[in-house]
């Protein structure tokens, strides 16, 4: 099995490229991580199998979505994040609050999908954020912690029985998970202290034992009850049995693809992202053209006098400076892509060098196009009077410089954010 000895971690945030479809997102991840010797047909079959396993068939050809593209829903996006880690068929899957930010139906579907993965022979561990009663019933085991101390560890279906035996029965109409949180979260003491002087708190009486003691006292009582319960001894015995079994050491998986495959895949993916994202280069191209037209109107028909030479030189210098400075105009897009790079880099999908090289290569055609169009507009607006010798002189001195030199300057300037991104992530700085 390809994923033997592999563990995977799914973060709470869905850091995905919004311009790619669901199938493209999973497909590029497969190319970045699976071995080169694995046939393309097998990789495609694995991608399609993962899509079916996560129930993403209906939205497989829908883009993830960003600020100007409407994409998949929050629940589908979360399932895509899980699907990316299922590609390596991990034995252990850990998820950080997979239902956070989802509505009740999406949270239920995601949790039900995780339950299906667990039934398929995988170990699924998830920290859960305020689950509904339906979602809570899908879990097999429950592990409750308070300040690093174990309050309960055992079957989720038997948790209510344990709390009742400890003197904290769950009210009939209360969500069990809410009741457990109420018992082990000391922040509720602050709420009670705030409401202590209210008229309602003085008049109403409650049979809830939590109203007659602080949460800290309840936590101490629960911890003591658990340390003497059958659940504690059963869990300790099970841990001792597992520790005597010689198992497989799990690693983080990483990538099995070569550097060349990673660089080519990243270049193609980055080029598609840049071509589909209106704010990456197309919006900047429109701005460059408008500014170039404005510059051309200032120096329109400057004549052939000595001062015209200085005017044309000033025009060239302004265009050089402006376009080179605006090469960092796509930094907001770089910031969004940095989140994806950070997730993939820390999971070992590829290195910094492959990312910088691919981004530079994929950005070069757009930069050359911008420089070519701006140079063309500038030439036809500030050209000399018709004449063959003047035409050759201008092409060699203004048009060629604006297009060629400016292209090189923009390419070099665009590499700087890529290198900065690599240095930042390589140093482990959180963005």
C-alpha positions as CSV (number, residue, x, y, z in Angstrom):
1,X,0.0,0.0,0.0
2,X,1.4,3.4,-1.0
3,X,0.6,5.1,2.2
4,X,2.0,2.6,4.7
5,X,3.7,4.3,7.5
6,X,2.5,7.8,6.5
7,X,0.7,10.3,8.6
8,X,-1.1,13.5,7.4
9,X,-2.2,16.7,8.9
10,X,-5.1,18.9,7.7
11,X,-4.9,22.5,9.0
12,X,-7.9,24.5,10.1
13,X,-7.6,27.0,7.3
14,X,-8.3,26.0,3.7
15,X,-5.3,27.5,1.9
16,X,-6.0,26.7,-1.7
17,X,-5.5,28.4,-5.1
18,X,-8.9,29.9,-5.9
19,X,-8.5,29.9,-9.7
20,X,-8.0,26.1,-10.0
21,X,-10.9,23.6,-10.2
22,X,-11.2,20.9,-7.6
23,X,-9.9,18.2,-10.1
24,X,-6.9,20.4,-11.0
25,X,-6.1,21.2,-7.4
26,X,-6.0,17.5,-6.5
27,X,-4.3,16.5,-9.8
28,X,-1.4,19.0,-9.4
29,X,-0.9,17.9,-5.8
30,X,-0.6,14.3,-7.1
31,X,2.0,15.3,-9.7
32,X,4.0,17.1,-7.0
33,X,4.0,14.3,-4.5
34,X,3.7,10.9,-6.3
35,X,6.7,9.2,-7.8
36,X,7.8,10.0,-11.4
37,X,7.9,6.3,-12.3
38,X,4.2,5.9,-11.5
39,X,2.2,5.9,-14.8
40,X,0.0,9.0,-15.5
41,X,-3.0,6.7,-15.9
42,X,-2.5,5.4,-12.3
43,X,-2.1,9.0,-11.0
44,X,-5.4,10.1,-12.8
45,X,-7.1,7.0,-11.4
46,X,-5.9,7.8,-7.9
47,X,-7.2,11.4,-8.3
48,X,-10.6,10.3,-9.5
49,X,-10.8,7.7,-6.7
50,X,-10.0,10.4,-4.1
51,X,-12.7,12.7,-5.6
52,X,-15.3,9.9,-5.4
53,X,-14.2,9.0,-1.9
54,X,-14.7,12.5,-0.7
55,X,-18.0,13.0,-2.5
56,X,-16.7,15.8,-4.8
57,X,-18.0,14.5,-8.1
58,X,-20.6,17.2,-8.6
59,X,-18.1,20.0,-8.1
60,X,-15.0,18.4,-9.6
61,X,-14.9,20.9,-12.5
62,X,-15.8,23.9,-10.4
63,X,-13.2,26.4,-9.4
64,X,-12.2,26.8,-5.7
65,X,-13.1,30.5,-5.8
66,X,-11.5,33.8,-4.8
67,X,-12.3,37.5,-4.5
68,X,-13.7,37.7,-8.1
69,X,-14.5,34.0,-8.9
70,X,-17.5,32.3,-7.3
71,X,-16.5,28.8,-6.3
72,X,-17.3,25.8,-4.2
73,X,-19.0,26.0,-0.8
74,X,-17.2,26.0,2.6
75,X,-17.9,22.3,3.2
76,X,-16.7,21.3,-0.3
77,X,-13.6,23.4,0.2
78,X,-12.9,21.6,3.5
79,X,-13.3,18.2,1.8
80,X,-10.8,19.3,-0.9
81,X,-8.3,20.0,1.8
82,X,-8.8,16.6,3.2
83,X,-8.6,15.0,-0.2
84,X,-5.2,16.5,-0.8
85,X,-3.8,14.6,2.2
86,X,-5.7,11.4,1.2
87,X,-3.7,11.1,-2.0
88,X,-0.8,9.5,-0.1
89,X,-3.2,7.1,1.6
90,X,-2.1,7.9,5.1
91,X,-2.5,5.4,8.0
92,X,-3.0,8.3,10.4
93,X,-5.0,11.4,9.6
94,X,-5.1,14.4,12.1
95,X,-7.4,17.3,11.5
96,X,-7.5,20.6,13.3
97,X,-11.2,21.6,13.8
98,X,-12.5,20.3,10.4
99,X,-16.0,21.7,11.1
100,X,-14.9,25.2,12.1
101,X,-16.8,27.9,10.1
102,X,-19.2,25.4,8.5
103,X,-23.0,25.3,8.9
104,X,-24.6,22.4,10.5
105,X,-25.3,20.4,7.3
106,X,-21.8,20.9,5.9
107,X,-20.3,20.0,9.3
108,X,-22.4,16.8,9.4
109,X,-21.4,15.8,5.9
110,X,-17.7,16.4,6.5
111,X,-17.8,14.4,9.8
112,X,-19.7,11.7,8.1
113,X,-17.0,11.5,5.4
114,X,-14.3,11.3,8.1
115,X,-16.3,8.5,9.7
116,X,-16.3,6.6,6.4
117,X,-12.5,7.0,6.2
118,X,-12.1,5.6,9.7
119,X,-14.3,2.6,8.7
120,X,-11.9,2.0,5.8
121,X,-9.1,1.2,8.1
122,X,-7.5,4.6,8.8
123,X,-7.1,6.2,12.2
124,X,-8.7,9.7,12.1
125,X,-8.0,12.1,15.0
126,X,-9.8,15.5,15.0
127,X,-10.1,18.4,17.4
128,X,-13.8,19.5,17.1
129,X,-15.3,22.9,17.5
130,X,-18.7,23.0,19.2
131,X,-20.3,20.0,17.4
132,X,-24.0,19.6,17.1
133,X,-25.6,16.5,18.7
134,X,-25.8,14.8,15.3
135,X,-22.1,15.4,14.6
136,X,-21.1,14.3,18.1
137,X,-22.9,11.0,17.7
138,X,-20.7,10.2,14.7
139,X,-17.5,10.0,16.9
140,X,-16.3,6.7,18.3
141,X,-13.9,7.8,21.0
142,X,-13.9,11.0,23.0
143,X,-10.9,12.6,24.7
144,X,-11.6,15.6,27.0
145,X,-8.8,17.7,28.3
146,X,-8.7,20.6,30.7
147,X,-5.4,22.5,31.2
148,X,-3.5,19.5,29.9
149,X,-5.2,17.0,32.3
150,X,-7.4,14.2,31.2
151,X,-11.0,14.6,32.2
152,X,-12.4,11.6,30.2
153,X,-11.1,9.2,27.6
154,X,-13.3,6.4,26.3
155,X,-16.3,5.7,24.2
156,X,-18.2,8.8,23.2
157,X,-21.5,7.1,23.8
158,X,-20.5,6.4,27.4
159,X,-19.4,9.9,28.3
160,X,-22.9,11.0,29.5
161,X,-22.9,8.0,31.9
162,X,-19.5,9.0,33.3
163,X,-20.5,12.6,33.9
164,X,-23.7,11.4,35.6
165,X,-21.8,9.1,37.9
166,X,-19.4,11.9,38.7
167,X,-22.4,14.1,39.8
168,X,-22.8,16.2,36.6
169,X,-25.7,14.6,34.7
170,X,-26.5,16.0,31.3
171,X,-29.9,17.8,31.2
172,X,-32.4,16.1,28.9
173,X,-32.6,18.9,26.4
174,X,-29.0,19.9,26.3
175,X,-26.4,19.0,23.6
176,X,-24.0,16.5,25.3
177,X,-21.0,18.2,23.8
178,X,-22.2,21.6,25.1
179,X,-22.7,20.1,28.6
180,X,-19.1,18.6,28.6
181,X,-17.7,21.9,27.5
182,X,-19.6,23.7,30.2
183,X,-18.1,21.4,32.8
184,X,-14.5,21.6,31.8
185,X,-14.1,25.2,30.6
186,X,-13.1,27.6,33.4
187,X,-14.1,30.6,31.3
188,X,-17.7,30.1,32.4
189,X,-16.7,31.2,35.9
190,X,-16.2,34.7,34.5
191,X,-19.7,34.6,33.0
192,X,-21.2,33.6,36.3
193,X,-19.3,36.3,38.1
194,X,-20.7,38.9,35.7
195,X,-24.3,37.7,36.2
196,X,-23.9,37.2,39.9
197,X,-25.4,40.5,40.9
198,X,-28.3,40.4,38.4
199,X,-31.9,40.2,39.7
200,X,-32.5,37.2,37.6
201,X,-29.6,35.2,39.1
202,X,-30.9,36.0,42.6
203,X,-34.5,35.0,42.0
204,X,-34.2,31.9,39.8
205,X,-33.1,28.7,41.4
206,X,-31.6,25.8,39.5
207,X,-30.9,22.1,40.2
208,X,-27.8,22.2,38.1
209,X,-24.8,21.3,40.3
210,X,-22.6,23.6,38.2
211,X,-24.6,26.5,39.7
212,X,-23.5,25.6,43.2
213,X,-19.8,25.3,42.6
214,X,-17.1,26.9,40.4
215,X,-16.0,25.3,37.2
216,X,-12.5,24.8,38.7
217,X,-14.0,22.7,41.5
218,X,-16.0,20.7,39.0
219,X,-12.9,20.0,36.9
220,X,-11.0,18.8,40.0
221,X,-13.9,16.5,40.9
222,X,-14.2,15.1,37.3
223,X,-10.4,14.5,37.1
224,X,-10.5,12.6,40.4
225,X,-13.5,10.6,39.4
226,X,-11.9,9.6,36.1
227,X,-8.7,8.5,37.8
228,X,-10.7,6.0,39.9
229,X,-13.1,4.9,37.1
230,X,-13.2,1.9,34.9
231,X,-12.6,4.1,31.9
232,X,-9.2,5.1,33.2
233,X,-8.0,1.5,33.9
234,X,-9.4,0.3,30.5
235,X,-7.6,3.0,28.6
236,X,-4.3,2.4,30.5
237,X,-4.6,-1.3,29.9
238,X,-5.2,-0.7,26.2
239,X,-2.2,1.6,25.9
240,X,0.0,-1.0,27.6
241,X,-1.2,-3.6,25.1
242,X,-0.5,-1.4,22.1
243,X,2.9,-0.4,23.4
244,X,4.0,-4.0,23.4
245,X,3.2,-4.4,19.8
246,X,6.0,-3.7,17.3
247,X,4.4,-1.3,14.8
248,X,5.4,0.9,11.9
249,X,7.1,4.2,12.5
250,X,5.0,6.8,10.8
251,X,6.6,9.7,8.8
252,X,5.1,12.8,7.4
253,X,5.0,11.5,3.8
254,X,6.5,14.4,1.9
255,X,7.1,14.2,-1.9
256,X,8.5,11.4,-4.0
257,X,8.6,13.4,-7.2
258,X,11.9,14.6,-8.7
259,X,13.0,18.3,-8.7
260,X,12.3,18.6,-12.4
261,X,8.8,17.2,-12.1
262,X,8.1,19.6,-9.2
263,X,9.4,22.6,-11.1
264,X,7.5,21.8,-14.3
265,X,4.3,21.1,-12.4
266,X,4.6,24.3,-10.4
267,X,5.4,26.3,-13.5
268,X,2.2,25.1,-15.3
269,X,0.1,25.5,-12.2
270,X,1.4,29.0,-11.6
271,X,0.9,30.1,-15.2
272,X,-2.7,28.9,-15.2
273,X,-3.3,30.7,-11.9
274,X,-1.8,34.0,-13.3
275,X,-3.8,33.7,-16.5
276,X,-7.1,33.2,-14.7
277,X,-6.7,35.6,-11.9
278,X,-7.8,39.0,-13.1
279,X,-5.9,40.9,-10.4
280,X,-2.5,39.1,-10.9
281,X,-1.4,40.6,-14.3
282,X,-4.4,41.6,-16.4
283,X,-5.5,44.4,-14.1
284,X,-1.9,45.6,-13.9
285,X,-1.6,45.4,-17.7
286,X,-4.7,47.7,-18.0
287,X,-3.1,50.1,-15.5
288,X,0.2,50.1,-17.4
289,X,-1.5,50.8,-20.7
290,X,-3.5,53.7,-19.3
291,X,-0.5,55.3,-17.7
292,X,1.6,54.9,-20.9
293,X,-1.2,56.7,-22.8
294,X,-1.1,59.5,-20.3
295,X,2.7,59.7,-20.6
296,X,2.4,59.7,-24.4
297,X,-0.1,62.6,-24.4
298,X,2.4,64.7,-22.3
299,X,5.2,64.1,-24.8
300,X,3.0,64.0,-28.0
301,X,4.8,65.7,-31.0
302,X,7.6,67.1,-29.0
303,X,9.4,68.0,-32.3
304,X,13.0,67.5,-33.4
305,X,14.8,70.2,-31.5
306,X,17.6,69.7,-29.0
307,X,15.2,69.9,-26.1
308,X,13.2,67.1,-27.7
309,X,16.1,64.7,-27.0
310,X,15.9,65.4,-23.3
311,X,12.1,65.2,-23.4
312,X,12.2,61.7,-25.0
313,X,14.9,60.6,-22.5
314,X,12.7,61.8,-19.6
315,X,9.8,59.9,-21.2
316,X,11.9,56.7,-21.3
317,X,13.2,57.2,-17.7
318,X,9.6,57.7,-16.4
319,X,8.4,54.6,-18.1
320,X,11.3,52.6,-16.8
321,X,10.8,53.8,-13.3
322,X,7.1,53.4,-13.2
323,X,6.8,50.0,-14.7
324,X,9.7,48.6,-12.7
325,X,8.2,50.0,-9.5
326,X,4.8,48.6,-10.4
327,X,6.3,45.1,-10.8
328,X,5.5,44.6,-7.1
329,X,1.9,45.6,-7.8
330,X,0.9,41.9,-7.6
331,X,2.2,41.5,-4.1
332,X,-1.4,41.1,-2.7
333,X,-1.6,38.0,-5.0
334,X,1.8,36.9,-3.8
335,X,0.5,37.1,-0.2
336,X,-2.4,34.8,-1.0
337,X,-0.1,32.4,-2.8
338,X,2.3,32.5,0.1
339,X,-0.3,30.8,2.3
340,X,-0.5,27.9,-0.2
341,X,3.3,27.8,-0.4
342,X,3.6,27.8,3.3
343,X,1.3,24.8,3.7
344,X,2.9,22.8,0.9
345,X,6.4,23.7,1.9
346,X,6.0,22.6,5.5
347,X,4.3,19.4,4.3
348,X,7.4,18.6,2.2
349,X,5.6,18.9,-1.2
350,X,8.6,20.8,-2.8
351,X,11.4,23.2,-1.9
352,X,12.0,26.9,-2.1
353,X,14.1,26.7,-5.3
354,X,11.4,24.9,-7.3
355,X,8.9,27.5,-6.3
356,X,11.0,30.5,-7.1
357,X,12.1,29.1,-10.5
358,X,8.6,28.2,-11.5
359,X,7.1,31.5,-10.5
360,X,9.7,33.4,-12.4
361,X,9.3,31.4,-15.6
362,X,5.5,31.6,-15.5
363,X,5.5,35.3,-14.9
364,X,8.0,36.2,-17.7
365,X,5.5,36.0,-20.6
366,X,3.1,38.5,-18.8
367,X,5.9,40.9,-18.0
368,X,7.2,40.8,-21.6
369,X,3.7,41.4,-22.9
370,X,3.3,44.4,-20.6
371,X,6.6,45.9,-21.7
372,X,6.0,45.3,-25.4
373,X,2.5,46.9,-25.4
374,X,3.7,49.9,-23.3
375,X,6.7,50.4,-25.5
376,X,4.6,50.2,-28.7
377,X,2.2,52.8,-27.4
378,X,5.0,55.1,-26.3
379,X,6.7,54.8,-29.7
380,X,3.7,55.7,-31.7
381,X,2.8,58.7,-29.5
382,X,6.3,60.3,-29.2
383,X,7.9,59.2,-32.5
384,X,9.8,61.5,-34.7
385,X,8.6,62.8,-38.1
386,X,8.5,60.1,-40.8
387,X,11.8,59.2,-42.2
388,X,13.8,56.0,-42.6
389,X,16.9,57.2,-40.7
390,X,14.8,58.7,-37.9
391,X,12.8,55.4,-37.7
392,X,15.9,53.3,-37.3
393,X,17.3,55.7,-34.8
394,X,14.2,55.7,-32.7
395,X,13.7,51.9,-32.8
396,X,17.3,51.4,-31.6
397,X,17.2,54.1,-28.9
398,X,13.7,54.2,-27.5
399,X,11.4,51.4,-28.6
400,X,14.0,48.7,-28.1
401,X,15.1,50.1,-24.8
402,X,11.5,50.4,-23.5
403,X,10.6,46.8,-24.5
404,X,13.8,44.9,-24.0
405,X,15.5,46.6,-21.1
406,X,12.3,47.2,-19.4
407,X,11.3,43.6,-19.7
408,X,14.6,42.5,-18.1
409,X,14.1,45.0,-15.3
410,X,10.6,43.8,-14.6
411,X,11.6,40.2,-14.6
412,X,14.4,40.9,-12.1
413,X,12.1,43.0,-10.0
414,X,9.4,40.3,-10.0
415,X,11.9,37.7,-8.7
416,X,12.5,39.7,-5.5
417,X,9.0,38.9,-3.9
418,X,9.6,35.2,-4.8
419,X,12.9,35.2,-3.0
420,X,11.6,37.1,-0.1
421,X,8.7,34.6,0.2
422,X,11.1,31.7,0.1
423,X,13.3,33.3,2.8
424,X,10.3,34.1,5.0
425,X,8.9,30.5,4.8
426,X,12.4,29.0,5.1
427,X,13.0,30.9,8.3
428,X,9.7,29.6,9.7
429,X,8.1,33.1,10.0
430,X,4.3,32.9,10.2
431,X,2.4,35.2,7.7
